[in-house]
Amino acid sequence: MNRRGAASPFAARPGAADAWVRTHDAHTATAPAYTARLTVDVTPALRGRIKITAFERGITVAEMLRTLLELEFGEAADGAGAAP
């Protein structure tokens, strides 16, 4: 039988919900908006190497790949190395 006791910290509501919502909004307002998703098929071995490298650098895989793509194909890129 379930017994209601002290509130569990799991899924606990924030004490000041308005402040919590504003904090979340402030975070998303400063984050860049990515509006397109890109799917690339890679081998499991390559995926593992990518994940390990991102972990060692202390960043997410998405952050690391966005940086790599921006270096190669960003507006500042002069086209060097870009294959047609």
N, CA, C and O atoms as CSV, one atom per row, in Angstrom:
chain,resi,resn,atom,element,x,y,z
A,1,MET,N,N,0.834,-1.166,0.000
A,1,MET,CA,C,0.000,0.000,0.000
A,1,MET,C,C,0.889,1.243,0.000
A,1,MET,O,O,1.908,1.283,0.689
A,2,ASN,N,N,0.507,2.231,-0.757
A,2,ASN,CA,C,1.277,3.473,-0.812
A,2,ASN,C,C,0.977,4.347,0.396
A,2,ASN,O,O,-0.171,4.470,0.823
A,3,ARG,N,N,2.001,4.936,0.924
A,3,ARG,CA,C,1.846,5.804,2.074
A,3,ARG,C,C,2.384,7.181,1.727
A,3,ARG,O,O,3.498,7.300,1.217
A,4,ARG,N,N,1.630,8.187,1.988
A,4,ARG,CA,C,2.094,9.549,1.731
A,4,ARG,C,C,2.872,10.025,2.940
A,4,ARG,O,O,2.352,10.099,4.053
A,5,GLY,N,N,4.117,10.342,2.696
A,5,GLY,CA,C,4.954,10.824,3.784
A,5,GLY,C,C,5.565,12.147,3.375
A,5,GLY,O,O,4.911,12.981,2.747
A,6,ALA,N,N,6.805,12.330,3.730
A,6,ALA,CA,C,7.524,13.557,3.368
A,6,ALA,C,C,7.628,13.633,1.852
A,6,ALA,O,O,7.731,12.614,1.169
A,7,ALA,N,N,7.598,14.837,1.349
A,7,ALA,CA,C,7.670,15.040,-0.103
A,7,ALA,C,C,8.988,14.500,-0.642
A,7,ALA,O,O,10.052,14.760,-0.080
A,8,SER,N,N,8.913,13.776,-1.693
A,8,SER,CA,C,10.086,13.223,-2.342
A,8,SER,C,C,10.757,14.296,-3.186
A,8,SER,O,O,10.060,15.094,-3.814
A,9,PRO,N,N,12.100,14.346,-3.223
A,9,PRO,CA,C,12.766,15.342,-4.058
A,9,PRO,C,C,12.599,15.034,-5.548
A,9,PRO,O,O,12.809,15.905,-6.393
A,10,PHE,N,N,12.227,13.812,-5.861
A,10,PHE,CA,C,12.016,13.452,-7.255
A,10,PHE,C,C,10.766,14.147,-7.770
A,10,PHE,O,O,9.698,14.033,-7.170
A,11,ALA,N,N,10.893,14.851,-8.855
A,11,ALA,CA,C,9.786,15.557,-9.492
A,11,ALA,C,C,9.146,16.582,-8.570
A,11,ALA,O,O,7.950,16.857,-8.661
A,12,ALA,N,N,9.950,17.137,-7.690
A,12,ALA,CA,C,9.427,18.158,-6.788
A,12,ALA,C,C,9.220,19.457,-7.553
A,12,ALA,O,O,10.001,19.797,-8.442
A,13,ARG,N,N,8.189,20.161,-7.209
A,13,ARG,CA,C,7.919,21.444,-7.846
A,13,ARG,C,C,8.877,22.487,-7.294
A,13,ARG,O,O,9.228,22.451,-6.115
A,14,PRO,N,N,9.298,23.412,-8.141
A,14,PRO,CA,C,10.178,24.467,-7.635
A,14,PRO,C,C,9.431,25.339,-6.635
A,14,PRO,O,O,8.221,25.534,-6.753
A,15,GLY,N,N,10.155,25.859,-5.652
A,15,GLY,CA,C,9.527,26.685,-4.629
A,15,GLY,C,C,8.921,27.956,-5.206
A,15,GLY,O,O,7.784,28.300,-4.885
A,16,ALA,N,N,9.660,28.647,-6.043
A,16,ALA,CA,C,9.187,29.887,-6.654
A,16,ALA,C,C,9.051,29.644,-8.155
A,16,ALA,O,O,9.994,29.872,-8.913
A,17,ALA,N,N,7.904,29.193,-8.569
A,17,ALA,CA,C,7.707,28.788,-9.962
A,17,ALA,C,C,7.936,29.938,-10.938
A,17,ALA,O,O,8.521,29.731,-12.001
A,18,ASP,N,N,7.485,31.145,-10.596
A,18,ASP,CA,C,7.669,32.281,-11.501
A,18,ASP,C,C,9.148,32.562,-11.739
A,18,ASP,O,O,9.558,32.800,-12.876
A,19,ALA,N,N,9.940,32.536,-10.691
A,19,ALA,CA,C,11.375,32.774,-10.828
A,19,ALA,C,C,12.021,31.662,-11.650
A,19,ALA,O,O,12.907,31.921,-12.464
A,20,TRP,N,N,11.581,30.441,-11.439
A,20,TRP,CA,C,12.130,29.309,-12.178
A,20,TRP,C,C,11.844,29.453,-13.671
A,20,TRP,O,O,12.721,29.197,-14.496
A,21,VAL,N,N,10.627,29.859,-14.023
A,21,VAL,CA,C,10.257,30.037,-15.427
A,21,VAL,C,C,11.077,31.164,-16.042
A,21,VAL,O,O,11.572,31.027,-17.161
A,22,ARG,N,N,11.226,32.281,-15.323
A,22,ARG,CA,C,12.007,33.401,-15.849
A,22,ARG,C,C,13.465,33.010,-16.051
A,22,ARG,O,O,14.086,33.448,-17.019
A,23,THR,N,N,14.020,32.205,-15.167
A,23,THR,CA,C,15.399,31.739,-15.322
A,23,THR,C,C,15.528,30.919,-16.590
A,23,THR,O,O,16.487,31.083,-17.344
A,24,HIS,N,N,14.576,30.043,-16.828
A,24,HIS,CA,C,14.603,29.218,-18.037
A,24,HIS,C,C,14.482,30.098,-19.284
A,24,HIS,O,O,15.204,29.892,-20.260
A,25,ASP,N,N,13.576,31.075,-19.256
A,25,ASP,CA,C,13.406,31.973,-20.400
A,25,ASP,C,C,14.671,32.772,-20.667
A,25,ASP,O,O,15.030,32.982,-21.826
A,26,ALA,N,N,15.349,33.219,-19.628
A,26,ALA,CA,C,16.582,33.986,-19.804
A,26,ALA,C,C,17.651,33.125,-20.450
A,26,ALA,O,O,18.415,33.608,-21.285
A,27,HIS,N,N,17.715,31.846,-20.071
A,27,HIS,CA,C,18.697,30.940,-20.657
A,27,HIS,C,C,18.417,30.704,-22.137
A,27,HIS,O,O,19.338,30.749,-22.952
A,28,THR,N,N,17.179,30.458,-22.489
A,28,THR,CA,C,16.853,30.179,-23.885
A,28,THR,C,C,16.948,31.433,-24.742
A,28,THR,O,O,17.168,31.334,-25.949
A,29,ALA,N,N,16.787,32.613,-24.143
A,29,ALA,CA,C,16.893,33.855,-24.917
A,29,ALA,C,C,18.327,34.109,-25.343
A,29,ALA,O,O,18.557,34.727,-26.383
A,30,THR,N,N,19.302,33.647,-24.562
A,30,THR,CA,C,20.697,33.872,-24.909
A,30,THR,C,C,21.268,32.754,-25.772
A,30,THR,O,O,22.307,32.933,-26.406
A,31,ALA,N,N,20.611,31.616,-25.803
A,31,ALA,CA,C,21.097,30.498,-26.598
A,31,ALA,C,C,20.760,30.726,-28.073
A,31,ALA,O,O,19.667,31.188,-28.401
A,32,PRO,N,N,21.707,30.397,-28.962
A,32,PRO,CA,C,21.411,30.559,-30.382
A,32,PRO,C,C,20.298,29.612,-30.827
A,32,PRO,O,O,20.182,28.495,-30.323
A,33,ALA,N,N,19.499,30.059,-31.755
A,33,ALA,CA,C,18.384,29.247,-32.241
A,33,ALA,C,C,18.846,28.426,-33.441
A,33,ALA,O,O,19.265,28.976,-34.459
A,34,TYR,N,N,18.765,27.118,-33.308
A,34,TYR,CA,C,19.076,26.230,-34.411
A,34,TYR,C,C,17.753,25.721,-34.944
A,34,TYR,O,O,16.994,25.077,-34.220
A,35,THR,N,N,17.474,26.004,-36.199
A,35,THR,CA,C,16.162,25.699,-36.730
A,35,THR,C,C,16.153,24.553,-37.726
A,35,THR,O,O,15.091,24.202,-38.240
A,36,ALA,N,N,17.295,23.964,-38.011
A,36,ALA,CA,C,17.328,22.857,-38.961
A,36,ALA,C,C,18.054,21.677,-38.327
A,36,ALA,O,O,19.041,21.850,-37.612
A,37,ARG,N,N,17.561,20.497,-38.594
A,37,ARG,CA,C,18.182,19.281,-38.079
A,37,ARG,C,C,18.864,18.579,-39.244
A,37,ARG,O,O,18.318,18.496,-40.344
A,38,LEU,N,N,20.051,18.080,-38.986
A,38,LEU,CA,C,20.843,17.390,-40.000
A,38,LEU,C,C,21.104,15.974,-39.507
A,38,LEU,O,O,21.599,15.778,-38.397
A,39,THR,N,N,20.775,15.002,-40.324
A,39,THR,CA,C,20.994,13.611,-39.957
A,39,THR,C,C,22.086,13.038,-40.847
A,39,THR,O,O,22.022,13.132,-42.072
A,40,VAL,N,N,23.086,12.444,-40.212
A,40,VAL,CA,C,24.211,11.861,-40.938
A,40,VAL,C,C,24.410,10.445,-40.426
A,40,VAL,O,O,24.473,10.221,-39.217
A,41,ASP,N,N,24.508,9.496,-41.333
A,41,ASP,CA,C,24.768,8.113,-40.945
A,41,ASP,C,C,26.271,7.897,-40.836
A,41,ASP,O,O,27.018,8.172,-41.775
A,42,VAL,N,N,26.704,7.405,-39.688
A,42,VAL,CA,C,28.109,7.087,-39.471
A,42,VAL,C,C,28.193,5.684,-38.886
A,42,VAL,O,O,27.206,5.142,-38.388
A,43,THR,N,N,29.371,5.114,-38.955
A,43,THR,CA,C,29.555,3.778,-38.386
A,43,THR,C,C,29.527,3.873,-36.860
A,43,THR,O,O,29.813,4.929,-36.298
A,44,PRO,N,N,29.187,2.789,-36.202
A,44,PRO,CA,C,29.220,2.801,-34.740
A,44,PRO,C,C,30.604,3.161,-34.183
A,44,PRO,O,O,30.705,3.827,-33.153
A,45,ALA,N,N,31.655,2.725,-34.859
A,45,ALA,CA,C,33.017,3.036,-34.392
A,45,ALA,C,C,33.294,4.536,-34.473
A,45,ALA,O,O,33.865,5.115,-33.549
A,46,LEU,N,N,32.890,5.165,-35.581
A,46,LEU,CA,C,33.091,6.610,-35.722
A,46,LEU,C,C,32.258,7.369,-34.706
A,46,LEU,O,O,32.732,8.335,-34.108
A,47,ARG,N,N,31.025,6.941,-34.506
A,47,ARG,CA,C,30.160,7.583,-33.514
A,47,ARG,C,C,30.802,7.522,-32.132
A,47,ARG,O,O,30.770,8.497,-31.382
A,48,GLY,N,N,31.377,6.386,-31.804
A,48,GLY,CA,C,32.058,6.236,-30.520
A,48,GLY,C,C,33.240,7.177,-30.387
A,48,GLY,O,O,33.427,7.793,-29.338
A,49,ARG,N,N,34.044,7.296,-31.443
A,49,ARG,CA,C,35.202,8.202,-31.399
A,49,ARG,C,C,34.759,9.650,-31.255
A,49,ARG,O,O,35.386,10.425,-30.533
A,50,ILE,N,N,33.678,10.019,-31.942
A,50,ILE,CA,C,33.153,11.385,-31.849
A,50,ILE,C,C,32.695,11.663,-30.419
A,50,ILE,O,O,33.017,12.710,-29.858
A,51,LYS,N,N,31.953,10.741,-29.833
A,51,LYS,CA,C,31.444,10.931,-28.475
A,51,LYS,C,C,32.577,11.027,-27.459
A,51,LYS,O,O,32.525,11.855,-26.549
A,52,ILE,N,N,33.592,10.190,-27.605
A,52,ILE,CA,C,34.732,10.224,-26.682
A,52,ILE,C,C,35.476,11.548,-26.800
A,52,ILE,O,O,35.848,12.142,-25.788
A,53,THR,N,N,35.694,12.013,-28.021
A,53,THR,CA,C,36.393,13.284,-28.230
A,53,THR,C,C,35.614,14.438,-27.617
A,53,THR,O,O,36.200,15.296,-26.956
A,54,ALA,N,N,34.315,14.471,-27.825
A,54,ALA,CA,C,33.491,15.534,-27.248
A,54,ALA,C,C,33.554,15.484,-25.724
A,54,ALA,O,O,33.670,16.524,-25.076
A,55,PHE,N,N,33.479,14.298,-25.154
A,55,PHE,CA,C,33.555,14.148,-23.704
A,55,PHE,C,C,34.892,14.647,-23.177
A,55,PHE,O,O,34.938,15.356,-22.172
A,56,GLU,N,N,35.986,14.279,-23.853
A,56,GLU,CA,C,37.312,14.710,-23.422
A,56,GLU,C,C,37.459,16.229,-23.494
A,56,GLU,O,O,38.185,16.821,-22.696
A,57,ARG,N,N,36.776,16.858,-24.443
A,57,ARG,CA,C,36.834,18.312,-24.580
A,57,ARG,C,C,35.850,19.024,-23.659
A,57,ARG,O,O,35.879,20.248,-23.537
A,58,GLY,N,N,34.992,18.264,-23.023
A,58,GLY,CA,C,34.038,18.841,-22.084
A,58,GLY,C,C,32.882,19.569,-22.757
A,58,GLY,O,O,32.311,20.499,-22.187
A,59,ILE,N,N,32.540,19.147,-23.960
A,59,ILE,CA,C,31.428,19.751,-24.686
A,59,ILE,C,C,30.516,18.656,-25.210
A,59,ILE,O,O,30.852,17.473,-25.153
A,60,THR,N,N,29.364,19.057,-25.717
A,60,THR,CA,C,28.454,18.066,-26.284
A,60,THR,C,C,28.877,17.747,-27.717
A,60,THR,O,O,29.605,18.510,-28.352
A,61,VAL,N,N,28.413,16.624,-28.198
A,61,VAL,CA,C,28.682,16.243,-29.585
A,61,VAL,C,C,28.119,17.306,-30.528
A,61,VAL,O,O,28.767,17.679,-31.506
A,62,ALA,N,N,26.918,17.789,-30.232
A,62,ALA,CA,C,26.292,18.804,-31.091
A,62,ALA,C,C,27.140,20.071,-31.154
A,62,ALA,O,O,27.348,20.629,-32.232
A,63,GLU,N,N,27.633,20.528,-29.996
A,63,GLU,CA,C,28.475,21.731,-29.983
A,63,GLU,C,C,29.736,21.521,-30.813
A,63,GLU,O,O,30.128,22.391,-31.590
A,64,MET,N,N,30.362,20.372,-30.643
A,64,MET,CA,C,31.598,20.090,-31.359
A,64,MET,C,C,31.355,20.042,-32.864
A,64,MET,O,O,32.123,20.616,-33.637
A,65,LEU,N,N,30.291,19.362,-33.283
A,65,LEU,CA,C,30.027,19.248,-34.716
A,65,LEU,C,C,29.585,20.572,-35.318
A,65,LEU,O,O,29.927,20.863,-36.464
A,66,ARG,N,N,28.827,21.389,-34.573
A,66,ARG,CA,C,28.458,22.717,-35.077
A,66,ARG,C,C,29.699,23.559,-35.326
A,66,ARG,O,O,29.791,24.262,-36.333
A,67,THR,N,N,30.657,23.486,-34.402
A,67,THR,CA,C,31.902,24.243,-34.561
A,67,THR,C,C,32.669,23.771,-35.788
A,67,THR,O,O,33.159,24.583,-36.573
A,68,LEU,N,N,32.770,22.463,-35.949
A,68,LEU,CA,C,33.477,21.921,-37.119
A,68,LEU,C,C,32.795,22.333,-38.422
A,68,LEU,O,O,33.464,22.723,-39.379
A,69,LEU,N,N,31.477,22.249,-38.460
A,69,LEU,CA,C,30.746,22.633,-39.673
A,69,LEU,C,C,30.866,24.129,-39.942
A,69,LEU,O,O,30.976,24.544,-41.095
A,70,GLU,N,N,30.844,24.935,-38.893
A,70,GLU,CA,C,30.991,26.382,-39.062
A,70,GLU,C,C,32.378,26.724,-39.597
A,70,GLU,O,O,32.511,27.611,-40.440
A,71,LEU,N,N,33.409,26.036,-39.118
A,71,LEU,CA,C,34.762,26.279,-39.615
A,71,LEU,C,C,34.873,25.953,-41.104
A,71,LEU,O,O,35.528,26.672,-41.858
A,72,GLU,N,N,34.244,24.891,-41.508
A,72,GLU,CA,C,34.336,24.447,-42.903
A,72,GLU,C,C,33.381,25.186,-43.828
A,72,GLU,O,O,33.744,25.503,-44.961
A,73,PHE,N,N,32.169,25.466,-43.367
A,73,PHE,CA,C,31.134,25.973,-44.259
A,73,PHE,C,C,30.524,27.298,-43.804
A,73,PHE,O,O,29.566,27.772,-44.414
A,74,GLY,N,N,31.054,27.893,-42.756
A,74,GLY,CA,C,30.489,29.132,-42.251
A,74,GLY,C,C,30.643,30.286,-43.215
A,74,GLY,O,O,31.332,30.180,-44.229
A,75,GLU,N,N,29.991,31.400,-42.886
A,75,GLU,CA,C,30.040,32.586,-43.742
A,75,GLU,C,C,31.444,33.123,-43.894
A,75,GLU,O,O,31.778,33.696,-44.931
A,76,ALA,N,N,32.285,32.946,-42.865
A,76,ALA,CA,C,33.648,33.437,-42.922
A,76,ALA,C,C,34.573,32.530,-43.723
A,76,ALA,O,O,35.690,32.922,-44.059
A,77,ALA,N,N,34.111,31.314,-44.031
A,77,ALA,CA,C,34.926,30.377,-44.801
A,77,ALA,C,C,35.134,30.912,-46.198
A,77,ALA,O,O,34.210,31.435,-46.822
A,78,ASP,N,N,36.368,30.777,-46.691
A,78,ASP,CA,C,36.681,31.285,-48.029
A,78,ASP,C,C,36.485,30.244,-49.119
A,78,ASP,O,O,36.816,30.480,-50.281
A,79,GLY,N,N,35.954,29.109,-48.744
A,79,GLY,CA,C,35.712,28.061,-49.738
A,79,GLY,C,C,36.859,27.071,-49.838
A,79,GLY,O,O,36.747,26.054,-50.522
A,80,ALA,N,N,37.966,27.363,-49.159
A,80,ALA,CA,C,39.113,26.460,-49.216
A,80,ALA,C,C,38.731,25.150,-48.542
A,80,ALA,O,O,38.221,25.146,-47.421
A,81,GLY,N,N,38.972,24.069,-49.210
A,81,GLY,CA,C,38.711,22.758,-48.650
A,81,GLY,C,C,37.290,22.279,-48.864
A,81,GLY,O,O,37.002,21.102,-48.651
A,82,ALA,N,N,36.407,23.147,-49.274
A,82,ALA,CA,C,35.021,22.740,-49.497
A,82,ALA,C,C,34.907,22.092,-50.873
A,82,ALA,O,O,35.202,22.712,-51.895
A,83,ALA,N,N,34.482,20.858,-50.877
A,83,ALA,CA,C,34.320,20.132,-52.141
A,83,ALA,C,C,32.969,20.441,-52.726
A,83,ALA,O,O,32.001,20.605,-51.983
A,84,PRO,N,N,32.870,20.527,-54.047
A,84,PRO,CA,C,31.568,20.793,-54.673
A,84,PRO,C,C,30.600,19.661,-54.502
A,84,PRO,O,O,29.466,19.742,-54.974
